[in-house]
């Protein structure tokens, strides 16, 4: 448990810092640049730490632990922008900390990591559907396209820890290697979709659905498919803690919105969360 939590929190710190860097790079240098390659390397290191967390913890706890990266991003963004966090953001920080602590206390044994042929096929079918919908959202330039891309990025990032579960019992057989190959595909798809989403809409509108889905999907799959457990008598506390952590994460997406100020074309006289979209609608209408 201690090793898994430590790995999850280290990954959270790394992901939290690199989110600020990614926001700056995508706005100033575009999706393809040497600096973006450095961002990818940092994400790879974070993924290795995430793998350790997934191996040692139930998926619901591993995802909330890594999701604490929002706290790091909010704090770093506040420091970079020179603007203090608002009261609701500090309350959200406390919510993440308390929620994570309660989940750690309520966590039961980790379930299995076996992938059946049916599970593997479903994994790739969903990947293909996600990619096709992502392409359609990319081609669509409506006011809601950025939000749609953020939602699809959340589905893609939600698939990564599910597929990563197979590596916790690696035996180099087709039953393990084939689903493992989807990890990079899900991660790359999520990375591209999220990067484009942040280019088209506010950080809040892109990140809020991503945070919800990349936390909720693996948690549900871990409990229903892999058999992750909660300690006897702790289900109510675990559910409340998980809900609080999710809600706090969404609130902290608002703190991340200050990263829009990293746009070199940003007008400091405007609120970054209320810049007009393609048809004049506010970009944060879904946040």
C-alpha positions as a Markdown table, in Angstrom:
| # | Residue | x | y | z |
|---|---|---|---|---|
| 1 | Unk | 0.0 | 0.0 | 0.0 |
| 2 | Unk | 2.8 | 2.5 | 1.0 |
| 3 | Unk | 4.8 | 1.8 | -2.2 |
| 4 | Unk | 1.7 | 2.2 | -4.4 |
| 5 | Unk | 0.6 | 5.5 | -2.7 |
| 6 | Unk | 4.1 | 6.9 | -2.9 |
| 7 | Unk | 4.3 | 6.1 | -6.6 |
| 8 | Unk | 0.9 | 7.6 | -7.2 |
| 9 | Unk | 1.8 | 10.8 | -5.5 |
| 10 | Unk | 5.1 | 11.1 | -7.2 |
| 11 | Unk | 3.3 | 10.6 | -10.5 |
| 12 | Unk | 0.8 | 13.3 | -9.5 |
| 13 | Unk | 3.6 | 15.8 | -8.8 |
| 14 | Unk | 5.2 | 15.0 | -12.2 |
| 15 | Unk | 1.9 | 15.2 | -14.1 |
| 16 | Unk | 0.9 | 18.3 | -12.3 |
| 17 | Unk | 4.0 | 20.2 | -13.3 |
| 18 | Unk | 4.1 | 18.9 | -16.8 |
| 19 | Unk | 0.5 | 20.0 | -17.4 |
| 20 | Unk | 1.7 | 23.6 | -17.0 |
| 21 | Unk | 4.6 | 23.0 | -19.4 |
| 22 | Unk | 2.3 | 21.3 | -21.9 |
| 23 | Unk | -0.2 | 24.2 | -21.9 |
| 24 | Unk | 2.6 | 26.7 | -22.6 |
| 25 | Unk | 4.2 | 24.5 | -25.3 |
| 26 | Unk | 1.0 | 23.8 | -27.2 |
| 27 | Unk | 0.1 | 27.4 | -27.3 |
| 28 | Unk | 3.5 | 28.8 | -28.3 |
| 29 | Unk | 5.0 | 26.0 | -30.4 |
| 30 | Unk | 2.1 | 23.8 | -31.6 |
| 31 | Unk | 1.6 | 20.1 | -31.3 |
| 32 | Unk | 4.8 | 19.0 | -33.0 |
| 33 | Unk | 8.0 | 20.5 | -31.6 |
| 34 | Unk | 11.2 | 19.5 | -29.8 |
| 35 | Unk | 9.8 | 20.8 | -26.5 |
| 36 | Unk | 6.7 | 18.7 | -26.9 |
| 37 | Unk | 9.0 | 15.7 | -27.3 |
| 38 | Unk | 10.3 | 16.5 | -23.8 |
| 39 | Unk | 6.8 | 16.7 | -22.5 |
| 40 | Unk | 6.2 | 13.2 | -23.9 |
| 41 | Unk | 9.3 | 11.8 | -22.1 |
| 42 | Unk | 8.1 | 13.3 | -18.8 |
| 43 | Unk | 4.7 | 11.7 | -19.3 |
| 44 | Unk | 6.4 | 8.3 | -19.9 |
| 45 | Unk | 8.2 | 8.6 | -16.6 |
| 46 | Unk | 4.9 | 9.5 | -14.9 |
| 47 | Unk | 3.3 | 6.5 | -16.6 |
| 48 | Unk | 5.9 | 4.1 | -15.1 |
| 49 | Unk | 5.2 | 5.5 | -11.7 |
| 50 | Unk | 1.5 | 5.1 | -12.4 |
| 51 | Unk | 2.1 | 1.5 | -13.4 |
| 52 | Unk | 3.6 | 0.8 | -9.9 |
| 53 | Unk | 0.5 | 2.4 | -8.3 |
| 54 | Unk | -1.8 | 0.3 | -10.4 |
| 55 | Unk | 0.1 | -2.9 | -9.5 |
| 56 | Unk | -0.1 | -2.1 | -5.7 |
| 57 | Unk | -3.5 | -0.4 | -5.3 |
| 58 | Unk | -7.1 | -0.9 | -6.4 |
| 59 | Unk | -7.7 | 1.2 | -9.5 |
| 60 | Unk | -10.1 | 3.6 | -7.8 |
| 61 | Unk | -7.4 | 4.6 | -5.3 |
| 62 | Unk | -4.6 | 4.7 | -7.9 |
| 63 | Unk | -6.6 | 7.0 | -10.1 |
| 64 | Unk | -7.6 | 9.4 | -7.3 |
| 65 | Unk | -3.9 | 9.4 | -6.1 |
| 66 | Unk | -2.7 | 10.3 | -9.6 |
| 67 | Unk | -5.6 | 12.7 | -9.9 |
| 68 | Unk | -4.0 | 14.8 | -7.2 |
| 69 | Unk | -1.9 | 16.2 | -10.0 |
| 70 | Unk | -4.7 | 18.8 | -10.3 |
| 71 | Unk | -3.6 | 20.2 | -6.9 |
| 72 | Unk | 0.0 | 20.5 | -8.1 |
| 73 | Unk | -1.1 | 22.1 | -11.4 |
| 74 | Unk | -3.3 | 24.6 | -9.6 |
| 75 | Unk | -0.5 | 25.6 | -7.2 |
| 76 | Unk | 2.2 | 25.8 | -9.9 |
| 77 | Unk | -0.2 | 27.8 | -12.2 |
| 78 | Unk | -0.9 | 30.2 | -9.4 |
| 79 | Unk | 2.8 | 30.6 | -8.8 |
| 80 | Unk | 3.6 | 31.1 | -12.5 |
| 81 | Unk | 0.7 | 33.6 | -13.0 |
| 82 | Unk | 1.4 | 35.3 | -9.7 |
| 83 | Unk | -2.2 | 35.0 | -8.7 |
| 84 | Unk | -3.3 | 33.4 | -5.4 |
| 85 | Unk | -5.9 | 30.6 | -5.4 |
| 86 | Unk | -9.5 | 31.5 | -4.6 |
| 87 | Unk | -11.2 | 30.2 | -1.4 |
| 88 | Unk | -13.1 | 27.5 | -3.3 |
| 89 | Unk | -9.9 | 26.2 | -4.8 |
| 90 | Unk | -8.3 | 25.8 | -1.3 |
| 91 | Unk | -11.4 | 24.0 | -0.2 |
| 92 | Unk | -11.0 | 21.7 | -3.2 |
| 93 | Unk | -7.4 | 21.1 | -2.3 |
| 94 | Unk | -8.5 | 20.0 | 1.1 |
| 95 | Unk | -11.2 | 17.9 | -0.4 |
| 96 | Unk | -8.7 | 16.0 | -2.5 |
| 97 | Unk | -6.4 | 15.4 | 0.4 |
| 98 | Unk | -9.2 | 14.2 | 2.7 |
| 99 | Unk | -10.8 | 12.1 | 0.0 |
| 100 | Unk | -7.5 | 10.4 | -0.8 |
| 101 | Unk | -6.9 | 9.7 | 2.8 |
| 102 | Unk | -10.3 | 8.1 | 3.4 |
| 103 | Unk | -9.9 | 6.0 | 0.2 |
| 104 | Unk | -6.5 | 4.8 | 1.4 |
| 105 | Unk | -8.1 | 3.7 | 4.7 |
| 106 | Unk | -11.0 | 2.0 | 3.0 |
| 107 | Unk | -9.1 | 0.2 | 0.2 |
| 108 | Unk | -9.3 | -3.5 | 0.2 |
| 109 | Unk | -7.3 | -6.2 | -1.7 |
| 110 | Unk | -6.4 | -5.6 | -5.4 |
| 111 | Unk | -8.3 | -7.8 | -7.8 |
| 112 | Unk | -6.9 | -9.9 | -10.7 |
| 113 | Unk | -5.3 | -8.7 | -13.9 |
| 114 | Unk | -6.5 | -11.4 | -16.3 |
| 115 | Unk | -7.6 | -10.3 | -19.8 |
| 116 | Unk | -9.9 | -12.7 | -21.6 |
| 117 | Unk | -10.1 | -12.7 | -25.4 |
| 118 | Unk | -13.4 | -11.0 | -25.2 |
| 119 | Unk | -12.0 | -8.3 | -23.0 |
| 120 | Unk | -9.1 | -7.7 | -25.3 |
| 121 | Unk | -11.3 | -7.4 | -28.4 |
| 122 | Unk | -13.6 | -5.0 | -26.6 |
| 123 | Unk | -10.6 | -2.9 | -25.6 |
| 124 | Unk | -9.6 | -2.5 | -29.2 |
| 125 | Unk | -13.1 | -1.9 | -30.5 |
| 126 | Unk | -13.6 | 0.9 | -28.0 |
| 127 | Unk | -10.2 | 2.3 | -29.0 |
| 128 | Unk | -11.3 | 2.4 | -32.6 |
| 129 | Unk | -14.6 | 4.0 | -31.8 |
| 130 | Unk | -12.8 | 6.6 | -29.7 |
| 131 | Unk | -10.4 | 7.4 | -32.4 |
| 132 | Unk | -13.1 | 7.7 | -35.0 |
| 133 | Unk | -15.2 | 10.1 | -32.8 |
| 134 | Unk | -12.0 | 12.0 | -32.1 |
| 135 | Unk | -11.4 | 12.5 | -35.8 |
| 136 | Unk | -14.9 | 13.8 | -36.3 |
| 137 | Unk | -14.6 | 16.2 | -33.3 |
| 138 | Unk | -11.3 | 17.4 | -34.7 |
| 139 | Unk | -12.9 | 18.1 | -38.1 |
| 140 | Unk | -15.8 | 19.9 | -36.4 |
| 141 | Unk | -15.1 | 23.5 | -35.6 |
| 142 | Unk | -18.2 | 24.4 | -33.7 |
| 143 | Unk | -18.2 | 26.1 | -30.3 |
| 144 | Unk | -18.5 | 22.8 | -28.5 |
| 145 | Unk | -15.7 | 21.0 | -30.4 |
| 146 | Unk | -13.1 | 21.7 | -27.7 |
| 147 | Unk | -15.4 | 20.3 | -25.0 |
| 148 | Unk | -16.1 | 17.2 | -27.2 |
| 149 | Unk | -12.4 | 16.6 | -27.6 |
| 150 | Unk | -11.9 | 16.9 | -23.9 |
| 151 | Unk | -14.6 | 14.3 | -23.3 |
| 152 | Unk | -13.1 | 11.9 | -25.8 |
| 153 | Unk | -9.6 | 12.5 | -24.3 |
| 154 | Unk | -11.1 | 11.5 | -21.0 |
| 155 | Unk | -12.3 | 8.2 | -22.4 |
| 156 | Unk | -8.9 | 7.6 | -24.0 |
| 157 | Unk | -7.0 | 8.4 | -20.8 |
| 158 | Unk | -9.5 | 6.3 | -18.9 |
| 159 | Unk | -8.6 | 3.3 | -21.1 |
| 160 | Unk | -4.9 | 3.6 | -20.4 |
| 161 | Unk | -4.9 | 2.4 | -16.7 |
| 162 | Unk | -7.4 | -0.3 | -17.6 |
| 163 | Unk | -5.0 | -1.7 | -20.2 |
| 164 | Unk | -2.0 | -1.1 | -18.0 |
| 165 | Unk | -3.5 | -3.5 | -15.4 |
| 166 | Unk | -2.3 | -6.4 | -17.6 |
| 167 | Unk | 1.3 | -5.4 | -17.0 |
| 168 | Unk | 1.0 | -6.1 | -13.3 |
| 169 | Unk | 1.3 | -9.8 | -14.1 |
| 170 | Unk | 3.4 | -9.8 | -17.3 |
| 171 | Unk | 4.2 | -13.2 | -18.8 |
| 172 | Unk | 4.9 | -12.3 | -22.4 |
| 173 | Unk | 2.1 | -14.5 | -23.8 |
| 174 | Unk | -0.3 | -13.2 | -26.5 |
| 175 | Unk | -3.0 | -12.9 | -23.8 |
| 176 | Unk | -0.8 | -10.3 | -22.1 |
| 177 | Unk | 1.1 | -8.7 | -24.9 |
| 178 | Unk | -1.9 | -8.0 | -27.2 |
| 179 | Unk | -3.8 | -5.9 | -24.6 |
| 180 | Unk | -0.6 | -4.3 | -23.4 |
| 181 | Unk | 0.0 | -2.9 | -26.9 |
| 182 | Unk | -3.2 | -0.8 | -26.6 |
| 183 | Unk | -1.7 | 1.2 | -23.7 |
| 184 | Unk | 0.4 | 3.4 | -25.9 |
| 185 | Unk | -2.4 | 3.7 | -28.4 |
| 186 | Unk | -4.9 | 4.9 | -25.7 |
| 187 | Unk | -2.3 | 7.2 | -24.2 |
| 188 | Unk | -1.2 | 8.7 | -27.5 |
| 189 | Unk | -4.9 | 9.3 | -28.6 |
| 190 | Unk | -5.7 | 10.9 | -25.3 |
| 191 | Unk | -2.6 | 13.1 | -25.5 |
| 192 | Unk | -3.4 | 14.4 | -29.0 |
| 193 | Unk | -7.1 | 14.9 | -28.3 |
| 194 | Unk | -6.4 | 16.8 | -25.0 |
| 195 | Unk | -3.7 | 19.0 | -26.7 |
| 196 | Unk | -6.1 | 20.0 | -29.5 |
| 197 | Unk | -8.9 | 20.5 | -26.9 |
| 198 | Unk | -6.8 | 23.0 | -25.0 |
| 199 | Unk | -6.1 | 24.8 | -28.3 |
| 200 | Unk | -9.8 | 25.3 | -29.0 |
| 201 | Unk | -11.3 | 25.9 | -25.6 |
| 202 | Unk | -10.5 | 27.0 | -22.1 |
| 203 | Unk | -8.4 | 24.8 | -19.8 |
| 204 | Unk | -11.4 | 24.3 | -17.6 |
| 205 | Unk | -13.8 | 23.2 | -20.3 |
| 206 | Unk | -11.2 | 20.7 | -21.7 |
| 207 | Unk | -9.9 | 19.4 | -18.4 |
| 208 | Unk | -13.1 | 19.0 | -16.3 |
| 209 | Unk | -14.6 | 16.1 | -18.4 |
| 210 | Unk | -11.2 | 14.6 | -18.8 |
| 211 | Unk | -10.7 | 14.5 | -15.0 |
| 212 | Unk | -14.1 | 13.0 | -14.4 |
| 213 | Unk | -13.8 | 10.2 | -17.0 |
| 214 | Unk | -10.2 | 9.2 | -16.5 |
| 215 | Unk | -10.9 | 8.7 | -12.8 |
| 216 | Unk | -14.4 | 7.3 | -13.0 |
| 217 | Unk | -13.9 | 4.8 | -15.8 |
| 218 | Unk | -11.0 | 2.8 | -14.4 |
| 219 | Unk | -12.6 | 2.8 | -10.9 |
| 220 | Unk | -15.8 | 1.3 | -12.2 |
| 221 | Unk | -13.9 | -1.3 | -14.4 |
| 222 | Unk | -11.6 | -2.2 | -11.5 |
| 223 | Unk | -14.6 | -2.9 | -9.2 |
| 224 | Unk | -16.8 | -4.7 | -11.7 |
| 225 | Unk | -14.4 | -6.4 | -14.0 |
| 226 | Unk | -11.2 | -7.0 | -12.1 |
| 227 | Unk | -12.7 | -7.5 | -8.6 |
| 228 | Unk | -11.0 | -4.7 | -6.7 |
| 229 | Unk | -12.4 | -4.6 | -3.2 |
| 230 | Unk | -13.3 | -2.1 | -0.5 |
| 231 | Unk | -12.8 | -3.0 | 3.2 |
| 232 | Unk | -15.9 | -4.4 | 4.9 |
| 233 | Unk | -18.0 | -1.7 | 6.4 |
| 234 | Unk | -16.2 | 1.1 | 4.5 |
| 235 | Unk | -18.3 | 1.3 | 1.3 |
| 236 | Unk | -20.3 | 4.4 | 2.4 |
| 237 | Unk | -17.2 | 6.3 | 3.4 |
| 238 | Unk | -15.4 | 5.2 | 0.2 |
| 239 | Unk | -18.2 | 6.3 | -2.0 |
| 240 | Unk | -18.4 | 9.7 | -0.3 |
| 241 | Unk | -14.7 | 10.1 | -0.5 |
| 242 | Unk | -14.6 | 9.2 | -4.2 |
| 243 | Unk | -17.4 | 11.7 | -4.9 |
| 244 | Unk | -15.7 | 14.4 | -2.9 |
| 245 | Unk | -12.4 | 13.8 | -4.8 |
| 246 | Unk | -14.1 | 14.0 | -8.2 |
| 247 | Unk | -16.0 | 17.2 | -7.3 |
| 248 | Unk | -12.8 | 18.7 | -5.9 |
| 249 | Unk | -11.0 | 17.8 | -9.1 |
| 250 | Unk | -13.7 | 19.6 | -11.2 |
| 251 | Unk | -13.4 | 22.7 | -9.1 |
| 252 | Unk | -9.6 | 22.7 | -9.4 |
| 253 | Unk | -10.0 | 22.7 | -13.2 |
| 254 | Unk | -11.1 | 26.3 | -12.7 |
| 255 | Unk | -7.8 | 27.0 | -11.1 |
| 256 | Unk | -6.1 | 25.5 | -14.1 |
| 257 | Unk | -7.9 | 28.0 | -16.3 |
| 258 | Unk | -5.3 | 30.6 | -15.5 |
| 259 | Unk | -3.0 | 28.6 | -17.8 |
| 260 | Unk | -4.9 | 30.3 | -20.6 |
| 261 | Unk | -2.8 | 33.3 | -19.8 |
| 262 | Unk | 0.2 | 31.4 | -21.2 |
| 263 | Unk | -1.2 | 32.1 | -24.6 |
| 264 | Unk | 1.2 | 34.6 | -26.2 |
| 265 | Unk | -1.8 | 36.2 | -28.0 |
| 266 | Unk | -3.9 | 36.5 | -24.8 |
| 267 | Unk | -5.3 | 40.0 | -24.0 |
| 268 | Unk | -4.6 | 40.6 | -20.3 |
| 269 | Unk | -7.7 | 42.7 | -20.1 |
| 270 | Unk | -10.0 | 39.7 | -20.7 |
| 271 | Unk | -11.0 | 36.9 | -18.4 |
| 272 | Unk | -9.5 | 33.7 | -19.9 |
| 273 | Unk | -12.6 | 31.7 | -19.0 |
| 274 | Unk | -14.9 | 34.1 | -21.1 |
| 275 | Unk | -13.1 | 34.5 | -24.4 |
| 276 | Unk | -15.5 | 34.1 | -27.3 |
| 277 | Unk | -15.5 | 30.8 | -29.2 |
| 278 | Unk | -16.0 | 30.3 | -33.0 |
| 279 | Unk | -19.6 | 31.5 | -32.9 |
| 280 | Unk | -19.2 | 34.1 | -30.1 |
| 281 | Unk | -20.3 | 31.7 | -27.3 |
| 282 | Unk | -18.2 | 31.7 | -24.1 |
| 283 | Unk | -15.6 | 29.0 | -24.1 |
| 284 | Unk | -16.3 | 27.9 | -20.6 |
| 285 | Unk | -20.0 | 27.4 | -21.1 |
| 286 | Unk | -19.6 | 23.6 | -20.2 |
| 287 | Unk | -17.3 | 24.0 | -17.2 |
